[in-house]
Amino acid sequence: MQTESNANDGNAVSLLNDLIETCRDGEKGFRSAAEKTERGDLKQLFDRLSAQRASFVTELEVQVNNLGGKPADLGHVAAVAHRGWIAVKSTVTGHDDGAILEECERGEDFAKKAYADALTKELPESVQPVIARQASDVRAAHDQVRYLRNAARAD
């Protein structure tokens, strides 16, 4: 029989694994975007955001391990079509920075929602600040990408 604490830890592990998968998708998406753009400033930004998501994965994996769970080892497979990140690889074949930024924003929309949803859940006290900080960083990245996308549209 599971205690309430064990059940909550199991729910937290599942939620953290979803965020791990979301961050892995973002890491790959930003890496792909960095490869597609020719603008140095965008390449730098996408590389930085890819590395940020990789560090988020590491932090989340530590939290999963601390809760006695097993970290997810792959990005989302079933939901990948809903992510938007796949579009960076499949639809942006040229070097259209506006299109690249649009696809990055679409991927960030998904990440932003995943973190917002996570923050509505009951999480162990040790996990809450990690999720809150990462959610804030995801919102900031989303806003920066949206700003750049809007500037690219204006050009």
Contacts in CASP RR format, 6 or more apart in sequence:
PFRMAT RR
TARGET T0000
AUTHOR 0000-0000-0000
METHOD contacts of the structure
MODEL  1
MQTESNANDGNAVSLLNDLIETCRDGEKGFRSAAEKTERGDLKQLFDRLS
AQRASFVTELEVQVNNLGGKPADLGHVAAVAHRGWIAVKSTVTGHDDGAI
LEECERGEDFAKKAYADALTKELPESVQPVIARQASDVRAAHDQVRYLRN
AARAD
8 122 0 8 1.000
8 124 0 8 1.000
9 67 0 8 1.000
9 68 0 8 1.000
9 69 0 8 1.000
9 124 0 8 1.000
10 67 0 8 1.000
10 69 0 8 1.000
11 121 0 8 1.000
11 122 0 8 1.000
12 63 0 8 1.000
12 67 0 8 1.000
12 121 0 8 1.000
12 123 0 8 1.000
12 124 0 8 1.000
12 127 0 8 1.000
13 64 0 8 1.000
13 67 0 8 1.000
13 68 0 8 1.000
13 69 0 8 1.000
13 70 0 8 1.000
15 118 0 8 1.000
15 121 0 8 1.000
15 123 0 8 1.000
16 60 0 8 1.000
16 63 0 8 1.000
16 64 0 8 1.000
16 67 0 8 1.000
16 71 0 8 1.000
16 127 0 8 1.000
17 64 0 8 1.000
17 71 0 8 1.000
17 72 0 8 1.000
18 72 0 8 1.000
18 114 0 8 1.000
18 118 0 8 1.000
19 56 0 8 1.000
19 60 0 8 1.000
19 114 0 8 1.000
19 115 0 8 1.000
19 118 0 8 1.000
19 131 0 8 1.000
19 134 0 8 1.000
20 57 0 8 1.000
20 60 0 8 1.000
20 61 0 8 1.000
20 64 0 8 1.000
20 71 0 8 1.000
20 72 0 8 1.000
20 75 0 8 1.000
21 72 0 8 1.000
21 74 0 8 1.000
21 75 0 8 1.000
21 76 0 8 1.000
22 76 0 8 1.000
22 110 0 8 1.000
22 111 0 8 1.000
22 114 0 8 1.000
23 53 0 8 1.000
23 54 0 8 1.000
23 56 0 8 1.000
23 57 0 8 1.000
23 60 0 8 1.000
23 111 0 8 1.000
24 53 0 8 1.000
24 57 0 8 1.000
24 72 0 8 1.000
24 74 0 8 1.000
24 75 0 8 1.000
25 75 0 8 1.000
25 76 0 8 1.000
25 80 0 8 1.000
25 83 0 8 1.000
25 85 0 8 1.000
25 107 0 8 1.000
25 110 0 8 1.000
26 49 0 8 1.000
26 50 0 8 1.000
26 53 0 8 1.000
26 85 0 8 1.000
26 107 0 8 1.000
26 111 0 8 1.000
27 50 0 8 1.000
27 51 0 8 1.000
27 53 0 8 1.000
27 54 0 8 1.000
27 57 0 8 1.000
28 50 0 8 1.000
28 85 0 8 1.000
29 50 0 8 1.000
29 85 0 8 1.000
29 88 0 8 1.000
29 89 0 8 1.000
29 104 0 8 1.000
29 107 0 8 1.000
30 46 0 8 1.000
30 47 0 8 1.000
30 49 0 8 1.000
30 50 0 8 1.000
30 53 0 8 1.000
30 104 0 8 1.000
31 46 0 8 1.000
31 47 0 8 1.000
31 50 0 8 1.000
32 85 0 8 1.000
32 88 0 8 1.000
32 89 0 8 1.000
33 42 0 8 1.000
33 46 0 8 1.000
33 88 0 8 1.000
33 92 0 8 1.000
33 100 0 8 1.000
33 103 0 8 1.000
33 104 0 8 1.000
34 42 0 8 1.000
34 43 0 8 1.000
34 46 0 8 1.000
34 47 0 8 1.000
34 50 0 8 1.000
36 88 0 8 1.000
36 92 0 8 1.000
36 94 0 8 1.000
36 95 0 8 1.000
36 100 0 8 1.000
37 43 0 8 1.000
37 46 0 8 1.000
37 95 0 8 1.000
37 97 0 8 1.000
37 100 0 8 1.000
38 95 0 8 1.000
38 97 0 8 1.000
39 97 0 8 1.000
42 97 0 8 1.000
42 100 0 8 1.000
42 101 0 8 1.000
42 148 0 8 1.000
45 144 0 8 1.000
45 148 0 8 1.000
46 104 0 8 1.000
49 141 0 8 1.000
52 137 0 8 1.000
52 141 0 8 1.000
56 134 0 8 1.000
56 137 0 8 1.000
59 130 0 8 1.000
59 134 0 8 1.000
60 71 0 8 1.000
60 130 0 8 1.000
60 134 0 8 1.000
61 71 0 8 1.000
63 126 0 8 1.000
63 127 0 8 1.000
63 130 0 8 1.000
64 70 0 8 1.000
64 71 0 8 1.000
64 72 0 8 1.000
65 71 0 8 1.000
66 126 0 8 1.000
67 124 0 8 1.000
67 127 0 8 1.000
76 83 0 8 1.000
80 86 0 8 1.000
82 110 0 8 1.000
83 107 0 8 1.000
83 110 0 8 1.000
84 103 0 8 1.000
84 106 0 8 1.000
84 107 0 8 1.000
84 110 0 8 1.000
85 103 0 8 1.000
85 106 0 8 1.000
85 107 0 8 1.000
85 110 0 8 1.000
87 103 0 8 1.000
87 106 0 8 1.000
88 100 0 8 1.000
88 103 0 8 1.000
88 104 0 8 1.000
91 99 0 8 1.000
91 103 0 8 1.000
92 99 0 8 1.000
92 100 0 8 1.000
92 103 0 8 1.000
97 152 0 8 1.000
98 149 0 8 1.000
98 152 0 8 1.000
98 153 0 8 1.000
101 145 0 8 1.000
101 148 0 8 1.000
101 149 0 8 1.000
101 152 0 8 1.000
102 149 0 8 1.000
104 145 0 8 1.000
104 149 0 8 1.000
105 142 0 8 1.000
105 145 0 8 1.000
105 146 0 8 1.000
105 149 0 8 1.000
108 138 0 8 1.000
108 141 0 8 1.000
108 142 0 8 1.000
108 145 0 8 1.000
108 146 0 8 1.000
109 142 0 8 1.000
111 138 0 8 1.000
111 142 0 8 1.000
112 135 0 8 1.000
112 138 0 8 1.000
112 139 0 8 1.000
112 142 0 8 1.000
115 131 0 8 1.000
115 134 0 8 1.000
115 135 0 8 1.000
115 138 0 8 1.000
115 139 0 8 1.000
116 135 0 8 1.000
118 131 0 8 1.000
118 135 0 8 1.000
119 131 0 8 1.000
119 132 0 8 1.000
119 135 0 8 1.000
123 131 0 8 1.000
END
